[in-house]
Amino acid sequence: MDVSGTIRSILNQKSDQVFSISPDATVLQAVEMMDAKNVGALLVMDQERLVGIVSERDYTRKVMLRGKRSRETKVAEIMSSNVTVTHPREPVEKCLRLMTDKHIRHLPVLEDDKVVGVISIGDLVKHVISCQSAAIAHLEHYIHGGYMG
């Protein structure tokens, strides 16, 4: 499958807003923010430094199923701290493979150790569909005599 482009091209199509929360916040605050922002994960930031990511999956597996209380449990207790990241120059295809292989849905994008965005598996799928639609349109144009070369 030929999926052209880099992560920067996807970030350019998105808002540059990144939703984050402190590791000292409660899980309830994190879940409320995810709901309000309609996102499935938040970056966990200590000042400007990425220290983890917390997702709906973390909540269901590490709080709900274990009988913890979201009002009392801190984000630091359930966040994933070994965060896989990418950079804006990374090829889309490589990130798609990485996210599929590692079963992750959100990938922070760092440039010079500074967070510049987050991409989701949905963002990558939309990009792939767009590339495929463009290729199909090009081929249809060629088949119907549009080739001028």
FIMARRO-610457 format. One record per atom (N, C-alpha, C): residue in one letter; x negated, y negated, z negated. Coordinates in steps of 0.001 Angstrom, whole numbers. Layout:
BEGIN
['A' [X Y Z]]
...
//
This chain:
BEGIN
['M' [-847 1180 0]]
['M' [0 0 0]]
['M' [-889 -1238 0]]
['D' [-657 -2132 913]]
['D' [-1424 -3369 985]]
['D' [-666 -4468 249]]
['V' [-1136 -4802 -919]]
['V' [-532 -5878 -1701]]
['V' [-1587 -6969 -1787]]
['S' [-1403 -7992 -988]]
['S' [-2417 -9035 -943]]
['S' [-2168 -10068 -2029]]
['G' [-3169 -10866 -2257]]
['G' [-3042 -11969 -3195]]
['G' [-3730 -11703 -4514]]
['T' [-3827 -12762 -5271]]
['T' [-4454 -12697 -6591]]
['T' [-3435 -13095 -7649]]
['I' [-3823 -12903 -8874]]
['I' [-2956 -13268 -9999]]
['I' [-2678 -14772 -9979]]
['R' [-3636 -15560 -9522]]
['R' [-3413 -17008 -9432]]
['R' [-2208 -17331 -8545]]
['S' [-2041 -16591 -7454]]
['S' [-911 -16854 -6556]]
['S' [420 -16582 -7262]]
['I' [450 -15612 -8144]]
['I' [1669 -15338 -8918]]
['I' [1879 -16429 -9964]]
['L' [813 -16813 -10659]]
['L' [935 -17868 -11675]]
['L' [1406 -19180 -11059]]
['N' [983 -19454 -9831]]
['N' [1386 -20690 -9164]]
['N' [2888 -20746 -8895]]
['Q' [3540 -19578 -8861]]
['Q' [4983 -19508 -8614]]
['Q' [5797 -19589 -9910]]
['K' [5115 -19527 -11040]]
['K' [5783 -19494 -12338]]
['K' [5578 -20807 -13090]]
['S' [6392 -21003 -14094]]
['S' [6167 -22103 -15025]]
['S' [4852 -21825 -15759]]
['D' [4127 -22863 -16099]]
['D' [2866 -22650 -16809]]
['D' [3071 -22540 -18320]]
['Q' [4313 -22446 -18739]]
['Q' [4624 -22328 -20149]]
['Q' [4314 -20922 -20654]]
['V' [3578 -20846 -21766]]
['V' [3226 -19580 -22391]]
['V' [3830 -19585 -23788]]
['F' [4584 -18556 -24110]]
['F' [5228 -18479 -25410]]
['F' [4351 -17680 -26364]]
['S' [4079 -18276 -27515]]
['S' [3207 -17621 -28483]]
['S' [3724 -17839 -29900]]
['I' [3171 -17049 -30794]]
['I' [3557 -17115 -32198]]
['I' [2321 -16847 -33048]]
['S' [2358 -17299 -34269]]
['S' [1257 -17099 -35206]]
['S' [1302 -15691 -35787]]
['P' [139 -15135 -36122]]
['P' [146 -13808 -36758]]
['P' [806 -13829 -38136]]
['D' [901 -15013 -38739]]
['D' [1513 -15145 -40069]]
['D' [3033 -15293 -40017]]
['A' [3587 -15452 -38834]]
['A' [5045 -15570 -38698]]
['A' [5684 -14226 -39022]]
['T' [6966 -14261 -39342]]
['T' [7671 -13004 -39599]]
['T' [8108 -12377 -38285]]
['V' [8345 -11089 -38341]]
['V' [8838 -10376 -37170]]
['V' [10197 -10937 -36748]]
['L' [11025 -11316 -37720]]
['L' [12323 -11910 -37390]]
['L' [12137 -13173 -36553]]
['Q' [11185 -14016 -36924]]
['Q' [10913 -15233 -36144]]
['Q' [10479 -14874 -34729]]
['A' [9667 -13842 -34598]]
['A' [9203 -13412 -33270]]
['A' [10369 -12919 -32426]]
['V' [11229 -12095 -33008]]
['V' [12373 -11555 -32274]]
['V' [13321 -12684 -31882]]
['E' [13543 -13626 -32780]]
['E' [14406 -14773 -32461]]
['E' [13828 -15600 -31320]]
['M' [12508 -15791 -31312]]
['M' [11875 -16560 -30236]]
['M' [11974 -15815 -28911]]
['M' [11742 -14493 -28941]]
['M' [11860 -13711 -27702]]
['M' [13275 -13827 -27144]]
['D' [14262 -13785 -28029]]
['D' [15656 -13910 -27602]]
['D' [15914 -15299 -27017]]
['A' [15472 -16335 -27712]]
['A' [15714 -17714 -27268]]
['A' [15028 -18012 -25936]]
['K' [13851 -17464 -25734]]
['K' [13076 -17729 -24515]]
['K' [13336 -16690 -23420]]
['N' [14113 -15665 -23757]]
['N' [14446 -14590 -22817]]
['N' [13192 -13914 -22266]]
['V' [12293 -13547 -23172]]
['V' [11065 -12840 -22811]]
['V' [10963 -11559 -23634]]
['G' [10177 -10618 -23157]]
['G' [10028 -9339 -23831]]
['G' [8799 -9227 -24703]]
['A' [7956 -10283 -24694]]
['A' [6737 -10258 -25499]]
['A' [6258 -11681 -25745]]
['L' [5520 -11828 -26822]]
['L' [4900 -13113 -27162]]
['L' [3412 -12886 -27389]]
['L' [2616 -13839 -26958]]
['L' [1200 -13792 -27313]]
['L' [1084 -14184 -28773]]
['V' [161 -13556 -29474]]
['V' [-93 -13905 -30867]]
['V' [-1389 -14705 -30868]]
['M' [-1249 -15962 -31286]]
['M' [-2372 -16897 -31196]]
['M' [-2755 -17407 -32583]]
['D' [-4048 -17448 -32846]]
['D' [-4593 -18089 -34041]]
['D' [-5276 -19357 -33531]]
['Q' [-4594 -20469 -33679]]
['Q' [-4993 -21727 -33050]]
['Q' [-4950 -21534 -31532]]
['E' [-6091 -21655 -30863]]
['E' [-6153 -21494 -29407]]
['E' [-6663 -20110 -28999]]
['R' [-6896 -19238 -29985]]
['R' [-7512 -17938 -29725]]
['R' [-6459 -16837 -29687]]
['L' [-6499 -16030 -28615]]
['L' [-5607 -14887 -28469]]
['L' [-6072 -13785 -29421]]
['V' [-5160 -13372 -30335]]
['V' [-5520 -12313 -31283]]
['V' [-4661 -11062 -31112]]
['G' [-3601 -11166 -30288]]
['G' [-2748 -10003 -30089]]
['G' [-1558 -10319 -29215]]
['I' [-692 -9333 -29089]]
['I' [563 -9497 -28374]]
['I' [1602 -8690 -29144]]
['V' [2811 -9233 -29226]]
['V' [3904 -8538 -29899]]
['V' [5065 -8439 -28921]]
['S' [5643 -7247 -28833]]
['S' [6682 -7006 -27851]]
['S' [7926 -6403 -28499]]
['E' [8985 -6339 -27706]]
['E' [10205 -5677 -28161]]
['E' [9900 -4222 -28509]]
['R' [9024 -3613 -27760]]
['R' [8630 -2222 -28026]]
['R' [7961 -2107 -29396]]
['D' [7074 -3071 -29727]]
['D' [6442 -3064 -31056]]
['D' [7509 -3141 -32147]]
['Y' [8498 -3998 -31932]]
['Y' [9569 -4143 -32919]]
['Y' [10323 -2829 -33111]]
['T' [10752 -2231 -32020]]
['T' [11572 -1020 -32163]]
['T' [10782 136 -32757]]
['R' [9535 270 -32389]]
['R' [8743 1411 -32855]]
['R' [8114 1204 -34225]]
['K' [7733 -35 -34546]]
['K' [6964 -267 -35770]]
['K' [7771 -918 -36895]]
['V' [8952 -1392 -36580]]
['V' [9789 -2004 -37613]]
['V' [11085 -1224 -37753]]
['M' [11887 -1243 -36727]]
['M' [13211 -641 -36782]]
['M' [13153 852 -37115]]
['L' [12366 1598 -36375]]
['L' [12311 3047 -36586]]
['L' [11655 3446 -37906]]
['R' [10831 2578 -38454]]
['R' [10143 2889 -39714]]
['R' [10841 2283 -40927]]
['G' [11977 1642 -40684]]
['G' [12761 1107 -41798]]
['G' [12163 -116 -42473]]
['K' [11274 -824 -41783]]
['K' [10707 -2053 -42358]]
['K' [11719 -3177 -42242]]
['R' [11471 -4248 -42935]]
['R' [12357 -5414 -42896]]
['R' [11702 -6516 -42063]]
['S' [12411 -6941 -41023]]
['S' [11846 -7943 -40116]]
['S' [11698 -9310 -40783]]
['R' [12467 -9575 -41836]]
['R' [12342 -10858 -42554]]
['R' [11087 -10907 -43416]]
['E' [10552 -9732 -43760]]
['E' [9405 -9675 -44669]]
['E' [8116 -9243 -43972]]
['T' [8242 -8558 -42870]]
['T' [7075 -8036 -42160]]
['T' [6449 -9137 -41308]]
['K' [5147 -9256 -41394]]
['K' [4415 -10261 -40608]]
['K' [4091 -9705 -39219]]
['V' [4032 -10612 -38266]]
['V' [3677 -10246 -36889]]
['V' [2331 -9523 -36860]]
['A' [1380 -9958 -37677]]
['A' [46 -9347 -37713]]
['A' [104 -7853 -38028]]
['E' [1148 -7418 -38748]]
['E' [1266 -6012 -39142]]
['E' [1705 -5113 -37983]]
['I' [2378 -5667 -36998]]
['I' [2914 -4824 -35919]]
['I' [2366 -5156 -34540]]
['M' [1639 -6252 -34404]]
['M' [1154 -6662 -33081]]
['M' [129 -5671 -32548]]
['S' [-8 -5648 -31247]]
['S' [-1076 -4898 -30602]]
['S' [-2274 -5832 -30525]]
['S' [-3364 -5445 -31190]]
['S' [-4517 -6352 -31243]]
['S' [-5581 -6027 -30205]]
['N' [-5534 -4837 -29644]]
['N' [-6477 -4475 -28589]]
['N' [-5815 -4823 -27245]]
['V' [-5824 -6111 -26913]]
['V' [-5058 -6620 -25778]]
['V' [-5844 -6497 -24477]]
['T' [-5212 -5913 -23489]]
['T' [-5773 -5870 -22142]]
['T' [-5441 -7209 -21486]]
['V' [-6434 -7847 -20884]]
['V' [-6236 -9147 -20243]]
['V' [-6731 -9099 -18804]]
['T' [-6402 -10146 -18069]]
['T' [-6904 -10282 -16704]]
['T' [-7314 -11735 -16491]]
['H' [-7752 -12040 -15289]]
['H' [-8126 -13415 -14954]]
['H' [-7464 -13796 -13630]]
['P' [-7384 -15083 -13339]]
['P' [-6651 -15543 -12151]]
['P' [-7167 -15007 -10817]]
['R' [-8427 -14646 -10718]]
['R' [-8999 -14172 -9459]]
['R' [-8791 -12670 -9232]]
['E' [-8209 -11996 -10211]]
['E' [-8005 -10550 -10108]]
['E' [-7001 -10233 -8996]]
['P' [-7260 -9229 -8177]]
['P' [-6291 -8835 -7150]]
['P' [-5011 -8277 -7776]]
['V' [-3891 -8602 -7164]]
['V' [-2595 -8138 -7652]]
['V' [-2567 -6614 -7731]]
['E' [-3059 -5957 -6704]]
['E' [-3021 -4493 -6666]]
['E' [-3756 -3882 -7853]]
['K' [-4895 -4460 -8230]]
['K' [-5667 -3935 -9365]]
['K' [-4882 -4083 -10666]]
['C' [-4211 -5218 -10842]]
['C' [-3410 -5428 -12051]]
['C' [-2197 -4508 -12093]]
['L' [-1599 -4295 -10954]]
['L' [-457 -3387 -10874]]
['L' [-876 -1975 -11292]]
['R' [-1999 -1547 -10809]]
['R' [-2523 -222 -11160]]
['R' [-2868 -161 -12657]]
['L' [-3506 -1203 -13157]]
['L' [-3899 -1264 -14569]]
['L' [-2670 -1191 -15486]]
['M' [-1659 -1986 -15177]]
['M' [-456 -2008 -16009]]
['M' [285 -672 -15939]]
['T' [307 -65 -14781]]
['T' [961 1238 -14624]]
['T' [198 2309 -15392]]
['D' [-1110 2339 -15235]]
['D' [-1928 3359 -15901]]
['D' [-1885 3232 -17425]]
['K' [-1876 2000 -17931]]
['K' [-1900 1779 -19383]]
['K' [-502 1656 -19991]]
['H' [529 1742 -19145]]
['H' [1922 1627 -19616]]
['H' [2161 328 -20380]]
['I' [1673 -769 -19813]]
['I' [1903 -2073 -20433]]
['I' [2766 -2925 -19514]]
['R' [3545 -3801 -20107]]
['R' [4503 -4602 -19344]]
['R' [4116 -6073 -19245]]
['H' [3167 -6510 -20078]]
['H' [2760 -7922 -20097]]
['H' [1248 -8010 -20161]]
['L' [711 -8927 -19375]]
['L' [-732 -9058 -19258]]
['L' [-1122 -10532 -19385]]
['P' [-1782 -10900 -20490]]
['P' [-2256 -12280 -20618]]
['P' [-3329 -12575 -19567]]
['V' [-3310 -13789 -19059]]
['V' [-4288 -14219 -18055]]
['V' [-5196 -15245 -18715]]
['L' [-6501 -14943 -18757]]
['L' [-7475 -15826 -19384]]
['L' [-8452 -16361 -18351]]
['E' [-8818 -17605 -18545]]
['E' [-9863 -18235 -17732]]
['E' [-10794 -18937 -18700]]
['D' [-12056 -18516 -18710]]
['D' [-13039 -19041 -19661]]
['D' [-12534 -18901 -21098]]
['D' [-12013 -17738 -21438]]
['D' [-11497 -17408 -22774]]
['D' [-10311 -18259 -23215]]
['K' [-9700 -18967 -22290]]
['K' [-8507 -19773 -22595]]
['K' [-7314 -19157 -21878]]
['V' [-6212 -19000 -22610]]
['V' [-5000 -18436 -22020]]
['V' [-4434 -19433 -21014]]
['V' [-4228 -18978 -19778]]
['V' [-3653 -19835 -18736]]
['V' [-2300 -19326 -18249]]
['G' [-1876 -18164 -18747]]
['G' [-582 -17635 -18353]]
['G' [-392 -16209 -18808]]
['V' [769 -15693 -18497]]
['V' [1107 -14289 -18768]]
['V' [1850 -13780 -17540]]
['I' [1507 -12591 -17091]]
['I' [2272 -11975 -16007]]
['I' [2936 -10707 -16548]]
['S' [4095 -10448 -16027]]
['S' [4828 -9248 -16427]]
['S' [4836 -8267 -15261]]
['I' [5191 -7054 -15559]]
['I' [5310 -6057 -14496]]
['I' [6374 -6505 -13495]]
['G' [7407 -7199 -13985]]
['G' [8442 -7736 -13100]]
['G' [7891 -8770 -12129]]
['D' [6972 -9615 -12611]]
['D' [6334 -10598 -11723]]
['D' [5589 -9894 -10591]]
['L' [4890 -8812 -10928]]
['L' [4133 -8081 -9918]]
['L' [5057 -7388 -8921]]
['V' [6139 -6817 -9410]]
['V' [7087 -6148 -8515]]
['V' [7711 -7170 -7557]]
['K' [8087 -8336 -8053]]
['K' [8633 -9386 -7184]]
['K' [7634 -9766 -6101]]
['H' [6365 -9867 -6479]]
['H' [5321 -10219 -5518]]
['H' [5196 -9140 -4439]]
['V' [5201 -7879 -4855]]
['V' [5100 -6766 -3905]]
['V' [6279 -6800 -2941]]
['I' [7479 -6993 -3451]]
['I' [8670 -7049 -2595]]
['I' [8558 -8201 -1604]]
['S' [8068 -9340 -2064]]
['S' [7890 -10497 -1183]]
['S' [6886 -10198 -72]]
['C' [5781 -9540 -427]]
['C' [4773 -9167 579]]
['C' [5352 -8188 1584]]
['Q' [6119 -7232 1097]]
['Q' [6721 -6248 1997]]
['Q' [7755 -6900 2910]]
['S' [8536 -7812 2384]]
['S' [9534 -8506 3206]]
['S' [8869 -9321 4299]]
['A' [7763 -9984 3962]]
['A' [7036 -10770 4959]]
['A' [6458 -9861 6043]]
['A' [5919 -8715 5647]]
['A' [5357 -7779 6626]]
['A' [6445 -7236 7545]]
['I' [7603 -6919 6973]]
['I' [8723 -6411 7777]]
['I' [9187 -7470 8775]]
['A' [9306 -8710 8308]]
['A' [9730 -9796 9202]]
['A' [8726 -9982 10344]]
['H' [7452 -9894 10029]]
['H' [6407 -10034 11039]]
['H' [6504 -8907 12072]]
['L' [6686 -7693 11596]]
['L' [6799 -6544 12501]]
['L' [8056 -6630 13362]]
['E' [9169 -7045 12784]]
['E' [10406 -7192 13555]]
['E' [10232 -8244 14645]]
['H' [9558 -9330 14301]]
['H' [9294 -10389 15269]]
['H' [8436 -9842 16415]]
['Y' [7429 -9056 16070]]
['Y' [6555 -8454 17063]]
['Y' [7322 -7471 17962]]
['I' [8137 -6625 17341]]
['I' [8910 -5623 18095]]
['I' [9877 -6290 19079]]
['H' [10446 -7386 18691]]
['H' [11430 -8057 19524]]
['H' [10817 -9058 20501]]
['G' [9520 -8909 20751]]
['G' [8868 -9704 21793]]
['G' [8308 -11033 21350]]
['G' [8120 -11188 20084]]
['G' [7605 -12471 19603]]
['G' [6104 -12584 19640]]
['Y' [5418 -11522 20040]]
['Y' [3973 -11541 20054]]
['Y' [3476 -12454 21182]]
['M' [2611 -13399 20821]]
['M' [2118 -14368 21800]]
['M' [618 -14237 22023]]
['G' [19 -13124 21644]]
['G' [-1419 -13001 21664]]
['G' [-1966 -12363 22832]]
//
